[in-house]
Amino acid sequence: MARLSIDSPLGPLMLAGDGSALTAVGWGRFDQDEPDAVLVETARQLDAYFTGRLQRFDLPLKPAGTAFRQSVWDAMLAIPYGGTATYGGMAKMLDSGPRAVGGACGANPIPIVIPCHRVLASGGAPGGYSGHGGLDTKAWLLALERRHAGISQGNGAAAEQFALL
C-alpha cells in the first residue's frame, strides 16, 4: 500500500493508495511515507485546490464501500465546485432516504476529493462532517470554493438546481 503525508491549510493529511488509485484521505501523518505516482499527483492537485487553481480533481479513485455508498459518492462528484446539494435532494435522486445518504457521506474514505462537504441538510443547515475539525472544516472548505468560484455565501441557486435533480 502506498502512503504519503502532506501539509495542508487544514493540517497534515494522509494519502493512501493501492498503486493504481487513491483509496483514502485522512487527517494526520504516517510514520513512514511510501509514495507512488498517484499519491504524488494527488498531493499536487490538493495543493492547487487549496490555492484556488483547481476546481475539479482528475485522479483515479477506488473508495471501498457498498454499492449504495459508491452511488452516493458518485453523486457527490457531480456536485459543481462551489455548489451544494442536500441530503434529501440526493436521497430523492437515488431513491433512498436522507439518513442513508448522510451515513454514506460520513463513511466517505476520500474526503475533499469526493466532496462530502458540499452536502447540506434541508434549509441550508450544515448537517455534519466526519473529517477532522467537523463543521468548522466543512465551513472552511465551502468558503474556499465559494470565494474562488465567485459565489456569495447567500447564493444558493447552484445548490437548489442540483438538489432538484
C-alpha positions as CSV (number, residue, x, y, z in Angstrom):
1,M,0.0,0.0,0.0
2,A,1.3,3.4,-1.0
3,R,1.1,6.3,1.5
4,L,2.1,9.9,1.7
5,S,1.8,12.6,4.3
6,I,1.3,16.2,3.2
7,D,0.8,19.6,4.8
8,S,-2.5,21.4,4.0
9,P,-4.3,24.5,5.3
10,L,-6.4,22.1,7.3
11,G,-3.4,20.4,8.9
12,P,-1.5,17.3,7.9
13,L,-3.2,14.9,5.6
14,M,-2.5,11.2,5.0
15,L,-3.0,10.0,1.4
16,A,-3.3,6.2,0.7
17,G,-3.4,4.3,-2.5
18,D,-3.2,0.8,-3.9
19,G,-0.6,1.6,-6.6
20,S,-3.2,2.4,-9.2
21,A,-5.7,4.7,-7.5
22,L,-6.3,6.9,-4.5
23,T,-8.1,4.9,-1.8
24,A,-8.2,7.2,1.2
25,V,-7.5,10.7,2.6
26,G,-7.3,11.2,6.3
27,W,-6.0,13.7,8.9
28,G,-2.7,13.1,10.5
29,R,0.7,11.8,9.4
30,F,2.1,8.4,8.6
31,D,5.2,7.2,10.5
32,Q,6.8,6.4,7.1
33,D,5.9,7.6,3.6
34,E,6.0,5.2,0.7
35,P,4.6,7.4,-2.2
36,D,3.7,6.3,-5.7
37,A,2.9,8.4,-8.8
38,V,-0.8,8.6,-7.9
39,L,-0.2,10.0,-4.5
40,V,2.4,12.5,-5.7
41,E,-0.2,13.7,-8.3
42,T,-2.9,13.8,-5.6
43,A,-0.6,16.0,-3.5
44,R,-0.1,18.3,-6.4
45,Q,-3.8,18.6,-7.2
46,L,-4.7,19.1,-3.5
47,D,-2.2,22.0,-3.3
48,A,-3.8,23.5,-6.5
49,Y,-7.2,23.0,-4.9
50,F,-6.3,24.7,-1.7
51,T,-4.8,27.7,-3.6
52,G,-7.9,28.0,-5.8
53,R,-6.2,26.9,-9.0
54,L,-8.1,23.6,-9.3
55,Q,-11.8,23.2,-9.3
56,R,-12.1,19.5,-10.4
57,F,-9.9,16.7,-9.4
58,D,-8.7,14.3,-12.1
59,L,-7.5,11.3,-10.2
60,P,-8.1,7.6,-10.3
61,L,-10.3,6.8,-7.3
62,K,-11.0,3.5,-5.6
63,P,-13.0,4.1,-2.4
64,A,-14.0,0.9,-0.6
65,G,-17.7,0.7,0.2
66,T,-21.1,-0.9,-0.6
67,A,-22.8,-0.4,-3.9
68,F,-25.1,2.2,-2.3
69,R,-22.3,4.2,-0.8
70,Q,-20.5,4.1,-4.2
71,S,-23.6,5.6,-5.8
72,V,-23.7,8.4,-3.2
73,W,-20.0,9.1,-3.7
74,D,-20.5,9.2,-7.5
75,A,-23.4,11.7,-7.0
76,M,-21.2,13.9,-4.8
77,L,-18.6,14.0,-7.6
78,A,-21.3,15.6,-9.8
79,I,-21.9,18.5,-7.4
80,P,-20.3,21.5,-9.0
81,Y,-17.4,23.3,-7.4
82,G,-18.7,26.0,-5.1
83,G,-22.2,24.4,-5.1
84,T,-24.1,22.3,-2.7
85,A,-26.8,19.6,-2.6
86,T,-29.0,18.5,0.2
87,Y,-29.2,15.1,1.8
88,G,-32.9,15.0,0.9
89,G,-32.3,16.0,-2.7
90,M,-29.6,13.4,-3.1
91,A,-31.8,10.8,-1.4
92,K,-34.7,11.5,-3.8
93,M,-32.3,11.3,-6.8
94,L,-31.0,7.9,-5.5
95,D,-34.4,6.6,-4.4
96,S,-33.2,6.4,-0.8
97,G,-33.5,8.3,2.5
98,P,-31.6,11.3,3.8
99,R,-30.2,9.4,6.7
100,A,-28.8,6.7,4.4
101,V,-27.2,9.4,2.3
102,G,-25.8,11.1,5.5
103,G,-24.3,7.7,6.5
104,A,-22.6,7.4,3.2
105,C,-21.3,10.9,3.5
106,G,-19.9,10.1,6.9
107,A,-18.2,6.9,5.6
108,N,-16.6,8.7,2.7
109,P,-12.9,7.5,2.7
110,I,-11.7,10.2,0.3
111,P,-13.0,13.5,1.8
112,I,-12.2,16.7,-0.1
113,V,-11.6,14.9,-3.3
114,I,-15.0,13.2,-3.1
115,P,-16.7,16.4,-1.9
116,C,-19.0,15.3,1.0
117,H,-18.5,18.8,2.4
118,R,-20.9,20.0,-0.4
119,V,-23.9,18.1,1.0
120,L,-26.1,20.1,3.4
121,A,-29.2,19.5,5.5
122,S,-32.5,21.0,4.4
123,G,-32.8,24.7,4.6
124,G,-29.0,25.1,4.2
125,A,-28.1,23.8,7.7
126,P,-24.7,22.4,7.7
127,G,-25.6,18.8,8.7
128,G,-22.5,17.0,9.8
129,Y,-18.9,16.4,8.8
130,S,-16.9,13.4,9.9
131,G,-13.5,14.9,8.9
132,H,-11.1,16.4,11.4
133,G,-12.4,19.7,12.7
134,G,-16.0,18.7,12.0
135,L,-18.3,21.5,10.9
136,D,-15.5,24.1,11.1
137,T,-13.7,22.2,8.4
138,K,-16.8,21.8,6.3
139,A,-17.5,25.6,6.5
140,W,-13.9,26.3,5.6
141,L,-14.0,24.1,2.5
142,L,-17.3,25.6,1.3
143,A,-16.0,29.2,1.9
144,L,-12.8,28.4,0.0
145,E,-14.8,27.1,-3.0
146,R,-17.3,29.9,-3.0
147,R,-14.6,32.5,-2.8
148,H,-12.7,31.0,-5.8
149,A,-15.9,30.4,-7.8
150,G,-17.1,33.9,-7.2
151,I,-20.2,32.8,-5.3
152,S,-21.5,34.8,-2.4
153,Q,-22.4,33.0,0.8
154,G,-26.1,33.6,0.2
155,N,-26.3,32.5,-3.4
156,G,-27.9,29.0,-3.3
157,A,-29.0,28.8,-7.0
158,A,-26.5,26.1,-7.9
159,A,-27.4,24.2,-4.7
160,E,-31.1,24.4,-5.4
161,Q,-30.8,23.4,-9.0
162,F,-28.7,20.3,-8.1
163,A,-30.9,19.3,-5.2
164,L,-34.0,19.2,-7.5
165,L,-32.4,16.7,-10.0
